[in-house]
C-alpha cells in the first residue's frame, strides 16, 4: 500500500472543489493523509517528517505558490511530488502535463512515472518556474495583496484564470506605471551594468500560461535563462511584449537580451530594495540576488511531459 501525503491549499483560486472526494476515489488502495498545518512552521515540520518517513508521494493541490512552498523542503531529496493544478496560472503543472483529470494524473503514482528536474535558487530560496525583478514583480505583489485583503477577489481570479496577470500587466503598462532601475549583472556569459524595467529568470518557456519569454529553455537543461528588457521607450516595450504574447518572439529586438547560464548575480545600483517574485510569489525584498541552477534537484511525477511540444510549437512560430 502506498503512503501519500496530500497538501491541499483551500485558499487557492480553485480550492473550493471537492478534491478530497476525487483523490480518495482515484487512489482508494492507498494510505492517504491530508495535512492541514496552521502555520508555515507547521507545514515545514510536516514536510520534514514526510521526507524522513520516505513517503511514496507528496501531492500538492493548489497553484504555483503552493508548489513553491513545498519544494523548499523536497529539493535535493528522493521524495517525489505530484501536482494537481488548483491555482490561477498553474505554470508548473502545465509544463509537466498535469491537468484537472485527477484519475489520469494519479495513475502516474501507480505507474511510477517520475523524473528529476532542475530547480533555480535565488539567495538560497528555490524556484521551479519563472520569476524576476521589475514591473512583473509589482504585478505579482499587487495580485497577492488583493487576494489577502479581499477574500472575494479569489472568485474573480477563478473566473479570469491566468488572464488576470495580463489584465494587471496591461493596466500597469497603459497607466505609465513602469520604472527602470540600474542593475549590475554578472555571469560568465554576460557582464554589464544597464537600465531595465524588467528582468526575468526562467526555468521553463512560458510565464502566466501564454507569455513564452524563453522558448528554448526547459527544466532539464542544467541552465537558467535570464531575459532582460532594456527598452526605455514605453511604446517599444509594449510592442515587444505584445509580440511575445502573440507567439512572435522578437529575435531582432536590440533591447531584448537573453542568455543561458549556470549561475549569475544581479545587483541593484540604486539605493533601495526590490521584490523578487518566483512561482507567482514574492520570494524576498533585497538589493542583490545570487542565482544558481541546481540540475536534477527535484523528483516529480510527470503524467505527460509537454516540454518538447511547447518548444516545437514555439520554434515553428519563429520560422
C-alpha positions in Angstrom: 0.0 0.0 0.0 1.4 3.4 -1.0 1.7 6.2 1.6 0.7 9.5 0.1 0.7 12.9 1.9 -1.6 15.5 0.5 -1.2 19.2 0.9 -4.4 20.9 0.0 -4.5 24.7 -0.3 -8.0 25.8 0.3 -7.1 29.4 -0.4 -6.1 28.7 -4.0 -8.4 30.1 -6.7 -10.0 26.6 -7.2 -9.6 25.5 -3.7 -13.4 25.0 -3.1 -13.6 21.9 -5.3 -14.2 18.5 -3.7 -10.5 17.5 -4.1 -10.7 15.0 -1.2 -13.5 13.0 -2.7 -11.9 12.9 -6.1 -8.5 11.9 -4.7 -10.0 9.2 -2.5 -11.9 7.8 -5.4 -8.8 7.7 -7.7 -6.4 6.3 -5.0 -8.7 4.1 -3.0 -6.0 1.5 -2.5 -3.5 4.0 -1.0 -3.0 5.2 2.6 -3.7 8.9 2.2 -3.0 11.5 4.8 -4.4 15.1 4.4 -2.2 17.7 6.0 -3.7 20.8 7.5 -0.9 22.8 9.0 -1.9 26.1 10.8 1.3 27.9 10.1 4.3 27.9 7.8 6.5 26.4 10.5 4.0 23.5 11.0 3.9 23.0 7.2 7.7 22.7 7.1 7.7 20.4 10.1 5.2 18.1 8.5 7.1 18.1 5.2 10.4 17.2 7.0 8.5 14.4 8.7 7.2 13.1 5.3 10.8 13.2 3.9 12.2 11.4 7.0 9.4 8.7 6.6 10.2 8.5 2.8 6.6 8.6 1.8 5.8 7.3 -1.7 4.4 10.6 -2.9 3.6 14.1 -1.8 0.7 15.7 -3.5 0.3 19.4 -4.0 -3.3 20.6 -4.7 -3.1 24.3 -5.4 -1.2 26.7 -7.6 2.4 27.6 -8.3 2.7 29.3 -4.9 1.7 26.0 -3.2 4.4 24.2 -5.2 7.0 26.8 -4.3 6.3 26.3 -0.5 6.6 22.6 -0.8 9.8 22.4 -2.9 11.7 24.3 -0.2 11.7 21.0 1.7 11.7 18.5 -1.1 14.6 20.0 -3.0 17.5 17.6 -3.1 15.6 14.6 -1.6 14.3 11.4 -3.2 10.6 12.1 -2.2 8.6 12.8 -5.4 6.0 15.5 -5.9 2.7 15.1 -7.7 1.0 18.4 -8.7 -2.7 18.8 -9.1 -3.5 22.2 -10.6 -5.8 24.2 -8.4 -4.4 27.7 -8.7 -4.6 30.5 -11.2 -1.7 30.3 -13.7 -0.6 26.7 -12.9 2.6 27.2 -14.9 4.4 24.3 -13.3 1.5 21.8 -13.7 1.1 22.8 -17.3 4.7 22.2 -18.3 4.8 18.7 -16.8 1.5 17.8 -18.3 -0.7 17.8 -15.2 -4.3 18.7 -15.8 -7.6 18.6 -13.8 -8.2 14.9 -14.7 -7.5 13.5 -11.2 -7.8 9.9 -12.3 -5.3 10.4 -15.1 -2.8 12.4 -13.0 -2.8 10.0 -10.1 -2.1 7.0 -12.3 1.4 8.3 -12.6 1.9 7.2 -8.9 0.7 3.7 -9.7 3.0 3.6 -12.8 5.9 5.3 -11.0 6.2 7.7 -13.9 8.6 10.2 -12.5 11.8 12.2 -13.4 14.1 14.7 -11.9 14.1 18.3 -12.9 16.2 21.4 -12.3 15.5 24.0 -9.7 16.7 27.6 -9.5 17.8 29.2 -6.3 17.6 32.9 -5.6 19.6 33.8 -2.4 19.1 30.2 -1.3 15.4 30.0 -1.9 14.2 27.6 -4.6 12.0 28.4 -7.6 10.6 25.9 -10.1 9.1 28.0 -12.9 9.8 31.7 -13.7 10.4 34.9 -11.7 12.3 38.1 -11.7 12.5 41.8 -11.0 10.8 44.9 -12.1 7.1 45.6 -13.0 6.2 41.9 -13.3 7.1 41.5 -9.6 4.9 44.5 -8.9 2.0 42.8 -10.7 2.5 39.6 -8.6 2.7 41.6 -5.4 -0.5 43.6 -6.2 -2.5 40.4 -7.0 -1.3 38.6 -3.9 -2.1 41.7 -1.7 -5.6 41.9 -3.1 -6.2 38.2 -2.6 -5.1 38.6 1.1 -7.1 41.8 1.8 -10.3 41.0 -0.1 -11.4 37.3 0.2 -13.9 37.7 -2.7 -11.1 38.6 -5.0 -10.4 34.9 -5.2 -13.7 34.4 -7.0 -12.6 37.0 -9.6 -9.3 35.1 -10.0 -11.2 31.9 -10.6 -13.3 33.4 -13.3 -10.5 35.2 -15.1 -7.9 32.4 -14.7 -4.4 33.1 -15.9 -5.7 36.1 -17.8 -5.7 38.1 -14.6 -2.0 38.6 -14.9 -2.4 40.0 -18.4 -5.1 42.4 -17.1 -2.9 43.7 -14.4 0.1 43.9 -16.7 -1.9 45.9 -19.3 -3.1 48.3 -16.6 0.5 49.0 -15.4 1.8 49.5 -19.0 -1.1 51.7 -20.1 -1.1 53.9 -16.9 2.7 54.5 -17.3 3.3 52.7 -14.1 6.7 51.5 -15.3 10.1 52.4 -13.7 13.6 51.5 -14.8 16.4 50.5 -12.4 20.1 50.4 -12.8 21.4 46.8 -12.4 24.8 45.2 -12.4 24.5 41.7 -14.0 27.5 39.3 -13.7 27.9 35.9 -15.2 30.4 34.0 -17.4 28.2 34.7 -20.4 27.2 38.3 -19.7 28.7 41.1 -17.6 27.1 44.6 -17.9 25.6 47.5 -15.9 22.4 48.6 -17.5 18.9 50.2 -17.1 16.0 47.8 -17.2 12.3 47.8 -16.1 12.1 44.0 -16.2 14.5 41.1 -15.7 13.1 37.6 -15.9 14.7 34.5 -14.6 13.3 31.4 -16.3 13.4 27.7 -15.7 10.7 26.9 -18.4 9.5 28.5 -21.6 6.3 30.3 -20.5 5.2 32.7 -17.8 1.5 33.1 -16.8 0.5 30.5 -19.4 0.9 32.4 -22.7 3.9 34.6 -22.3 6.6 32.4 -23.9 9.6 34.5 -22.9 12.2 31.8 -23.0 11.3 29.5 -25.9 14.4 27.3 -25.8 14.5 26.9 -22.1 13.3 23.8 -20.1 13.7 22.4 -16.6 16.1 19.6 -17.5 18.8 21.5 -19.5 21.0 22.3 -16.4 20.9 26.0 -17.0 18.9 29.1 -16.1 17.7 31.6 -18.7 17.9 35.3 -17.9 16.0 37.7 -20.2 16.5 41.5 -19.9 14.2 44.1 -21.2 16.3 47.3 -21.8 13.6 49.3 -23.5 13.4 52.9 -22.2 10.7 53.8 -24.7 7.3 52.7 -23.3 5.7 52.1 -26.8 8.7 49.9 -27.9 8.4 47.9 -24.6 4.7 47.4 -25.2 5.4 46.3 -28.8 8.0 43.8 -27.6 5.6 42.3 -25.0 2.8 42.0 -27.5 5.0 40.2 -30.0 5.9 37.6 -27.3 2.2 37.2 -26.3 1.3 36.7 -29.9 3.9 33.9 -30.3 6.2 36.0 -32.5 9.4 36.2 -30.4 11.2 39.5 -31.3 14.6 37.9 -32.2 15.9 41.2 -33.8 15.0 43.5 -30.9 18.3 45.1 -29.8 16.8 46.0 -26.5 15.9 42.4 -25.6 18.8 40.4 -24.2 18.5 36.7 -23.4 21.2 34.3 -22.3 21.7 30.9 -20.6 24.0 30.3 -17.7 24.5 28.1 -14.7 24.8 30.9 -12.2 24.7 34.7 -12.1 24.5 37.7 -9.8 22.2 40.7 -10.1 22.9 43.8 -8.0 20.8 46.9 -7.7 22.9 50.1 -8.1 20.1 52.4 -6.9 19.9 52.8 -3.1 16.7 50.8 -2.5 15.3 47.3 -2.3 13.1 45.5 -4.7 10.8 42.5 -4.6 11.9 39.4 -6.4 9.0 37.2 -7.5 9.2 33.5 -8.3 6.4 30.9 -8.9 3.9 33.7 -8.6 5.0 34.6 -5.1 7.3 37.3 -3.6 10.4 35.4 -2.6 12.3 38.3 -1.0 12.9 42.0 -0.8 16.6 42.8 -1.4 19.2 44.8 -3.4 21.3 41.9 -4.7 20.4 38.4 -5.8 22.6 35.3 -6.3 21.0 33.0 -8.9 22.1 29.4 -9.5 20.8 26.3 -11.3 20.6 23.1 -9.4 20.4 20.3 -12.0 18.0 17.3 -11.4 17.2 18.6 -7.9 13.5 17.8 -7.6 11.8 14.5 -8.2 8.3 14.9 -9.8 5.6 12.6 -11.2 5.0 13.7 -14.8 1.8 12.5 -16.4 2.7 13.7 -19.9 5.8 15.9 -20.3 4.9 18.7 -22.6 8.2 20.5 -22.8 9.1 19.2 -26.2 5.7 20.1 -27.6 6.0 23.7 -26.1 9.4 24.2 -27.7 8.4 22.7 -31.0 5.3 25.0 -31.3 7.5 28.0 -30.4 10.2 27.1 -32.8 7.7 26.7 -35.6 6.3 30.2 -34.8 9.7 31.7 -35.1 10.4 30.3 -38.6 
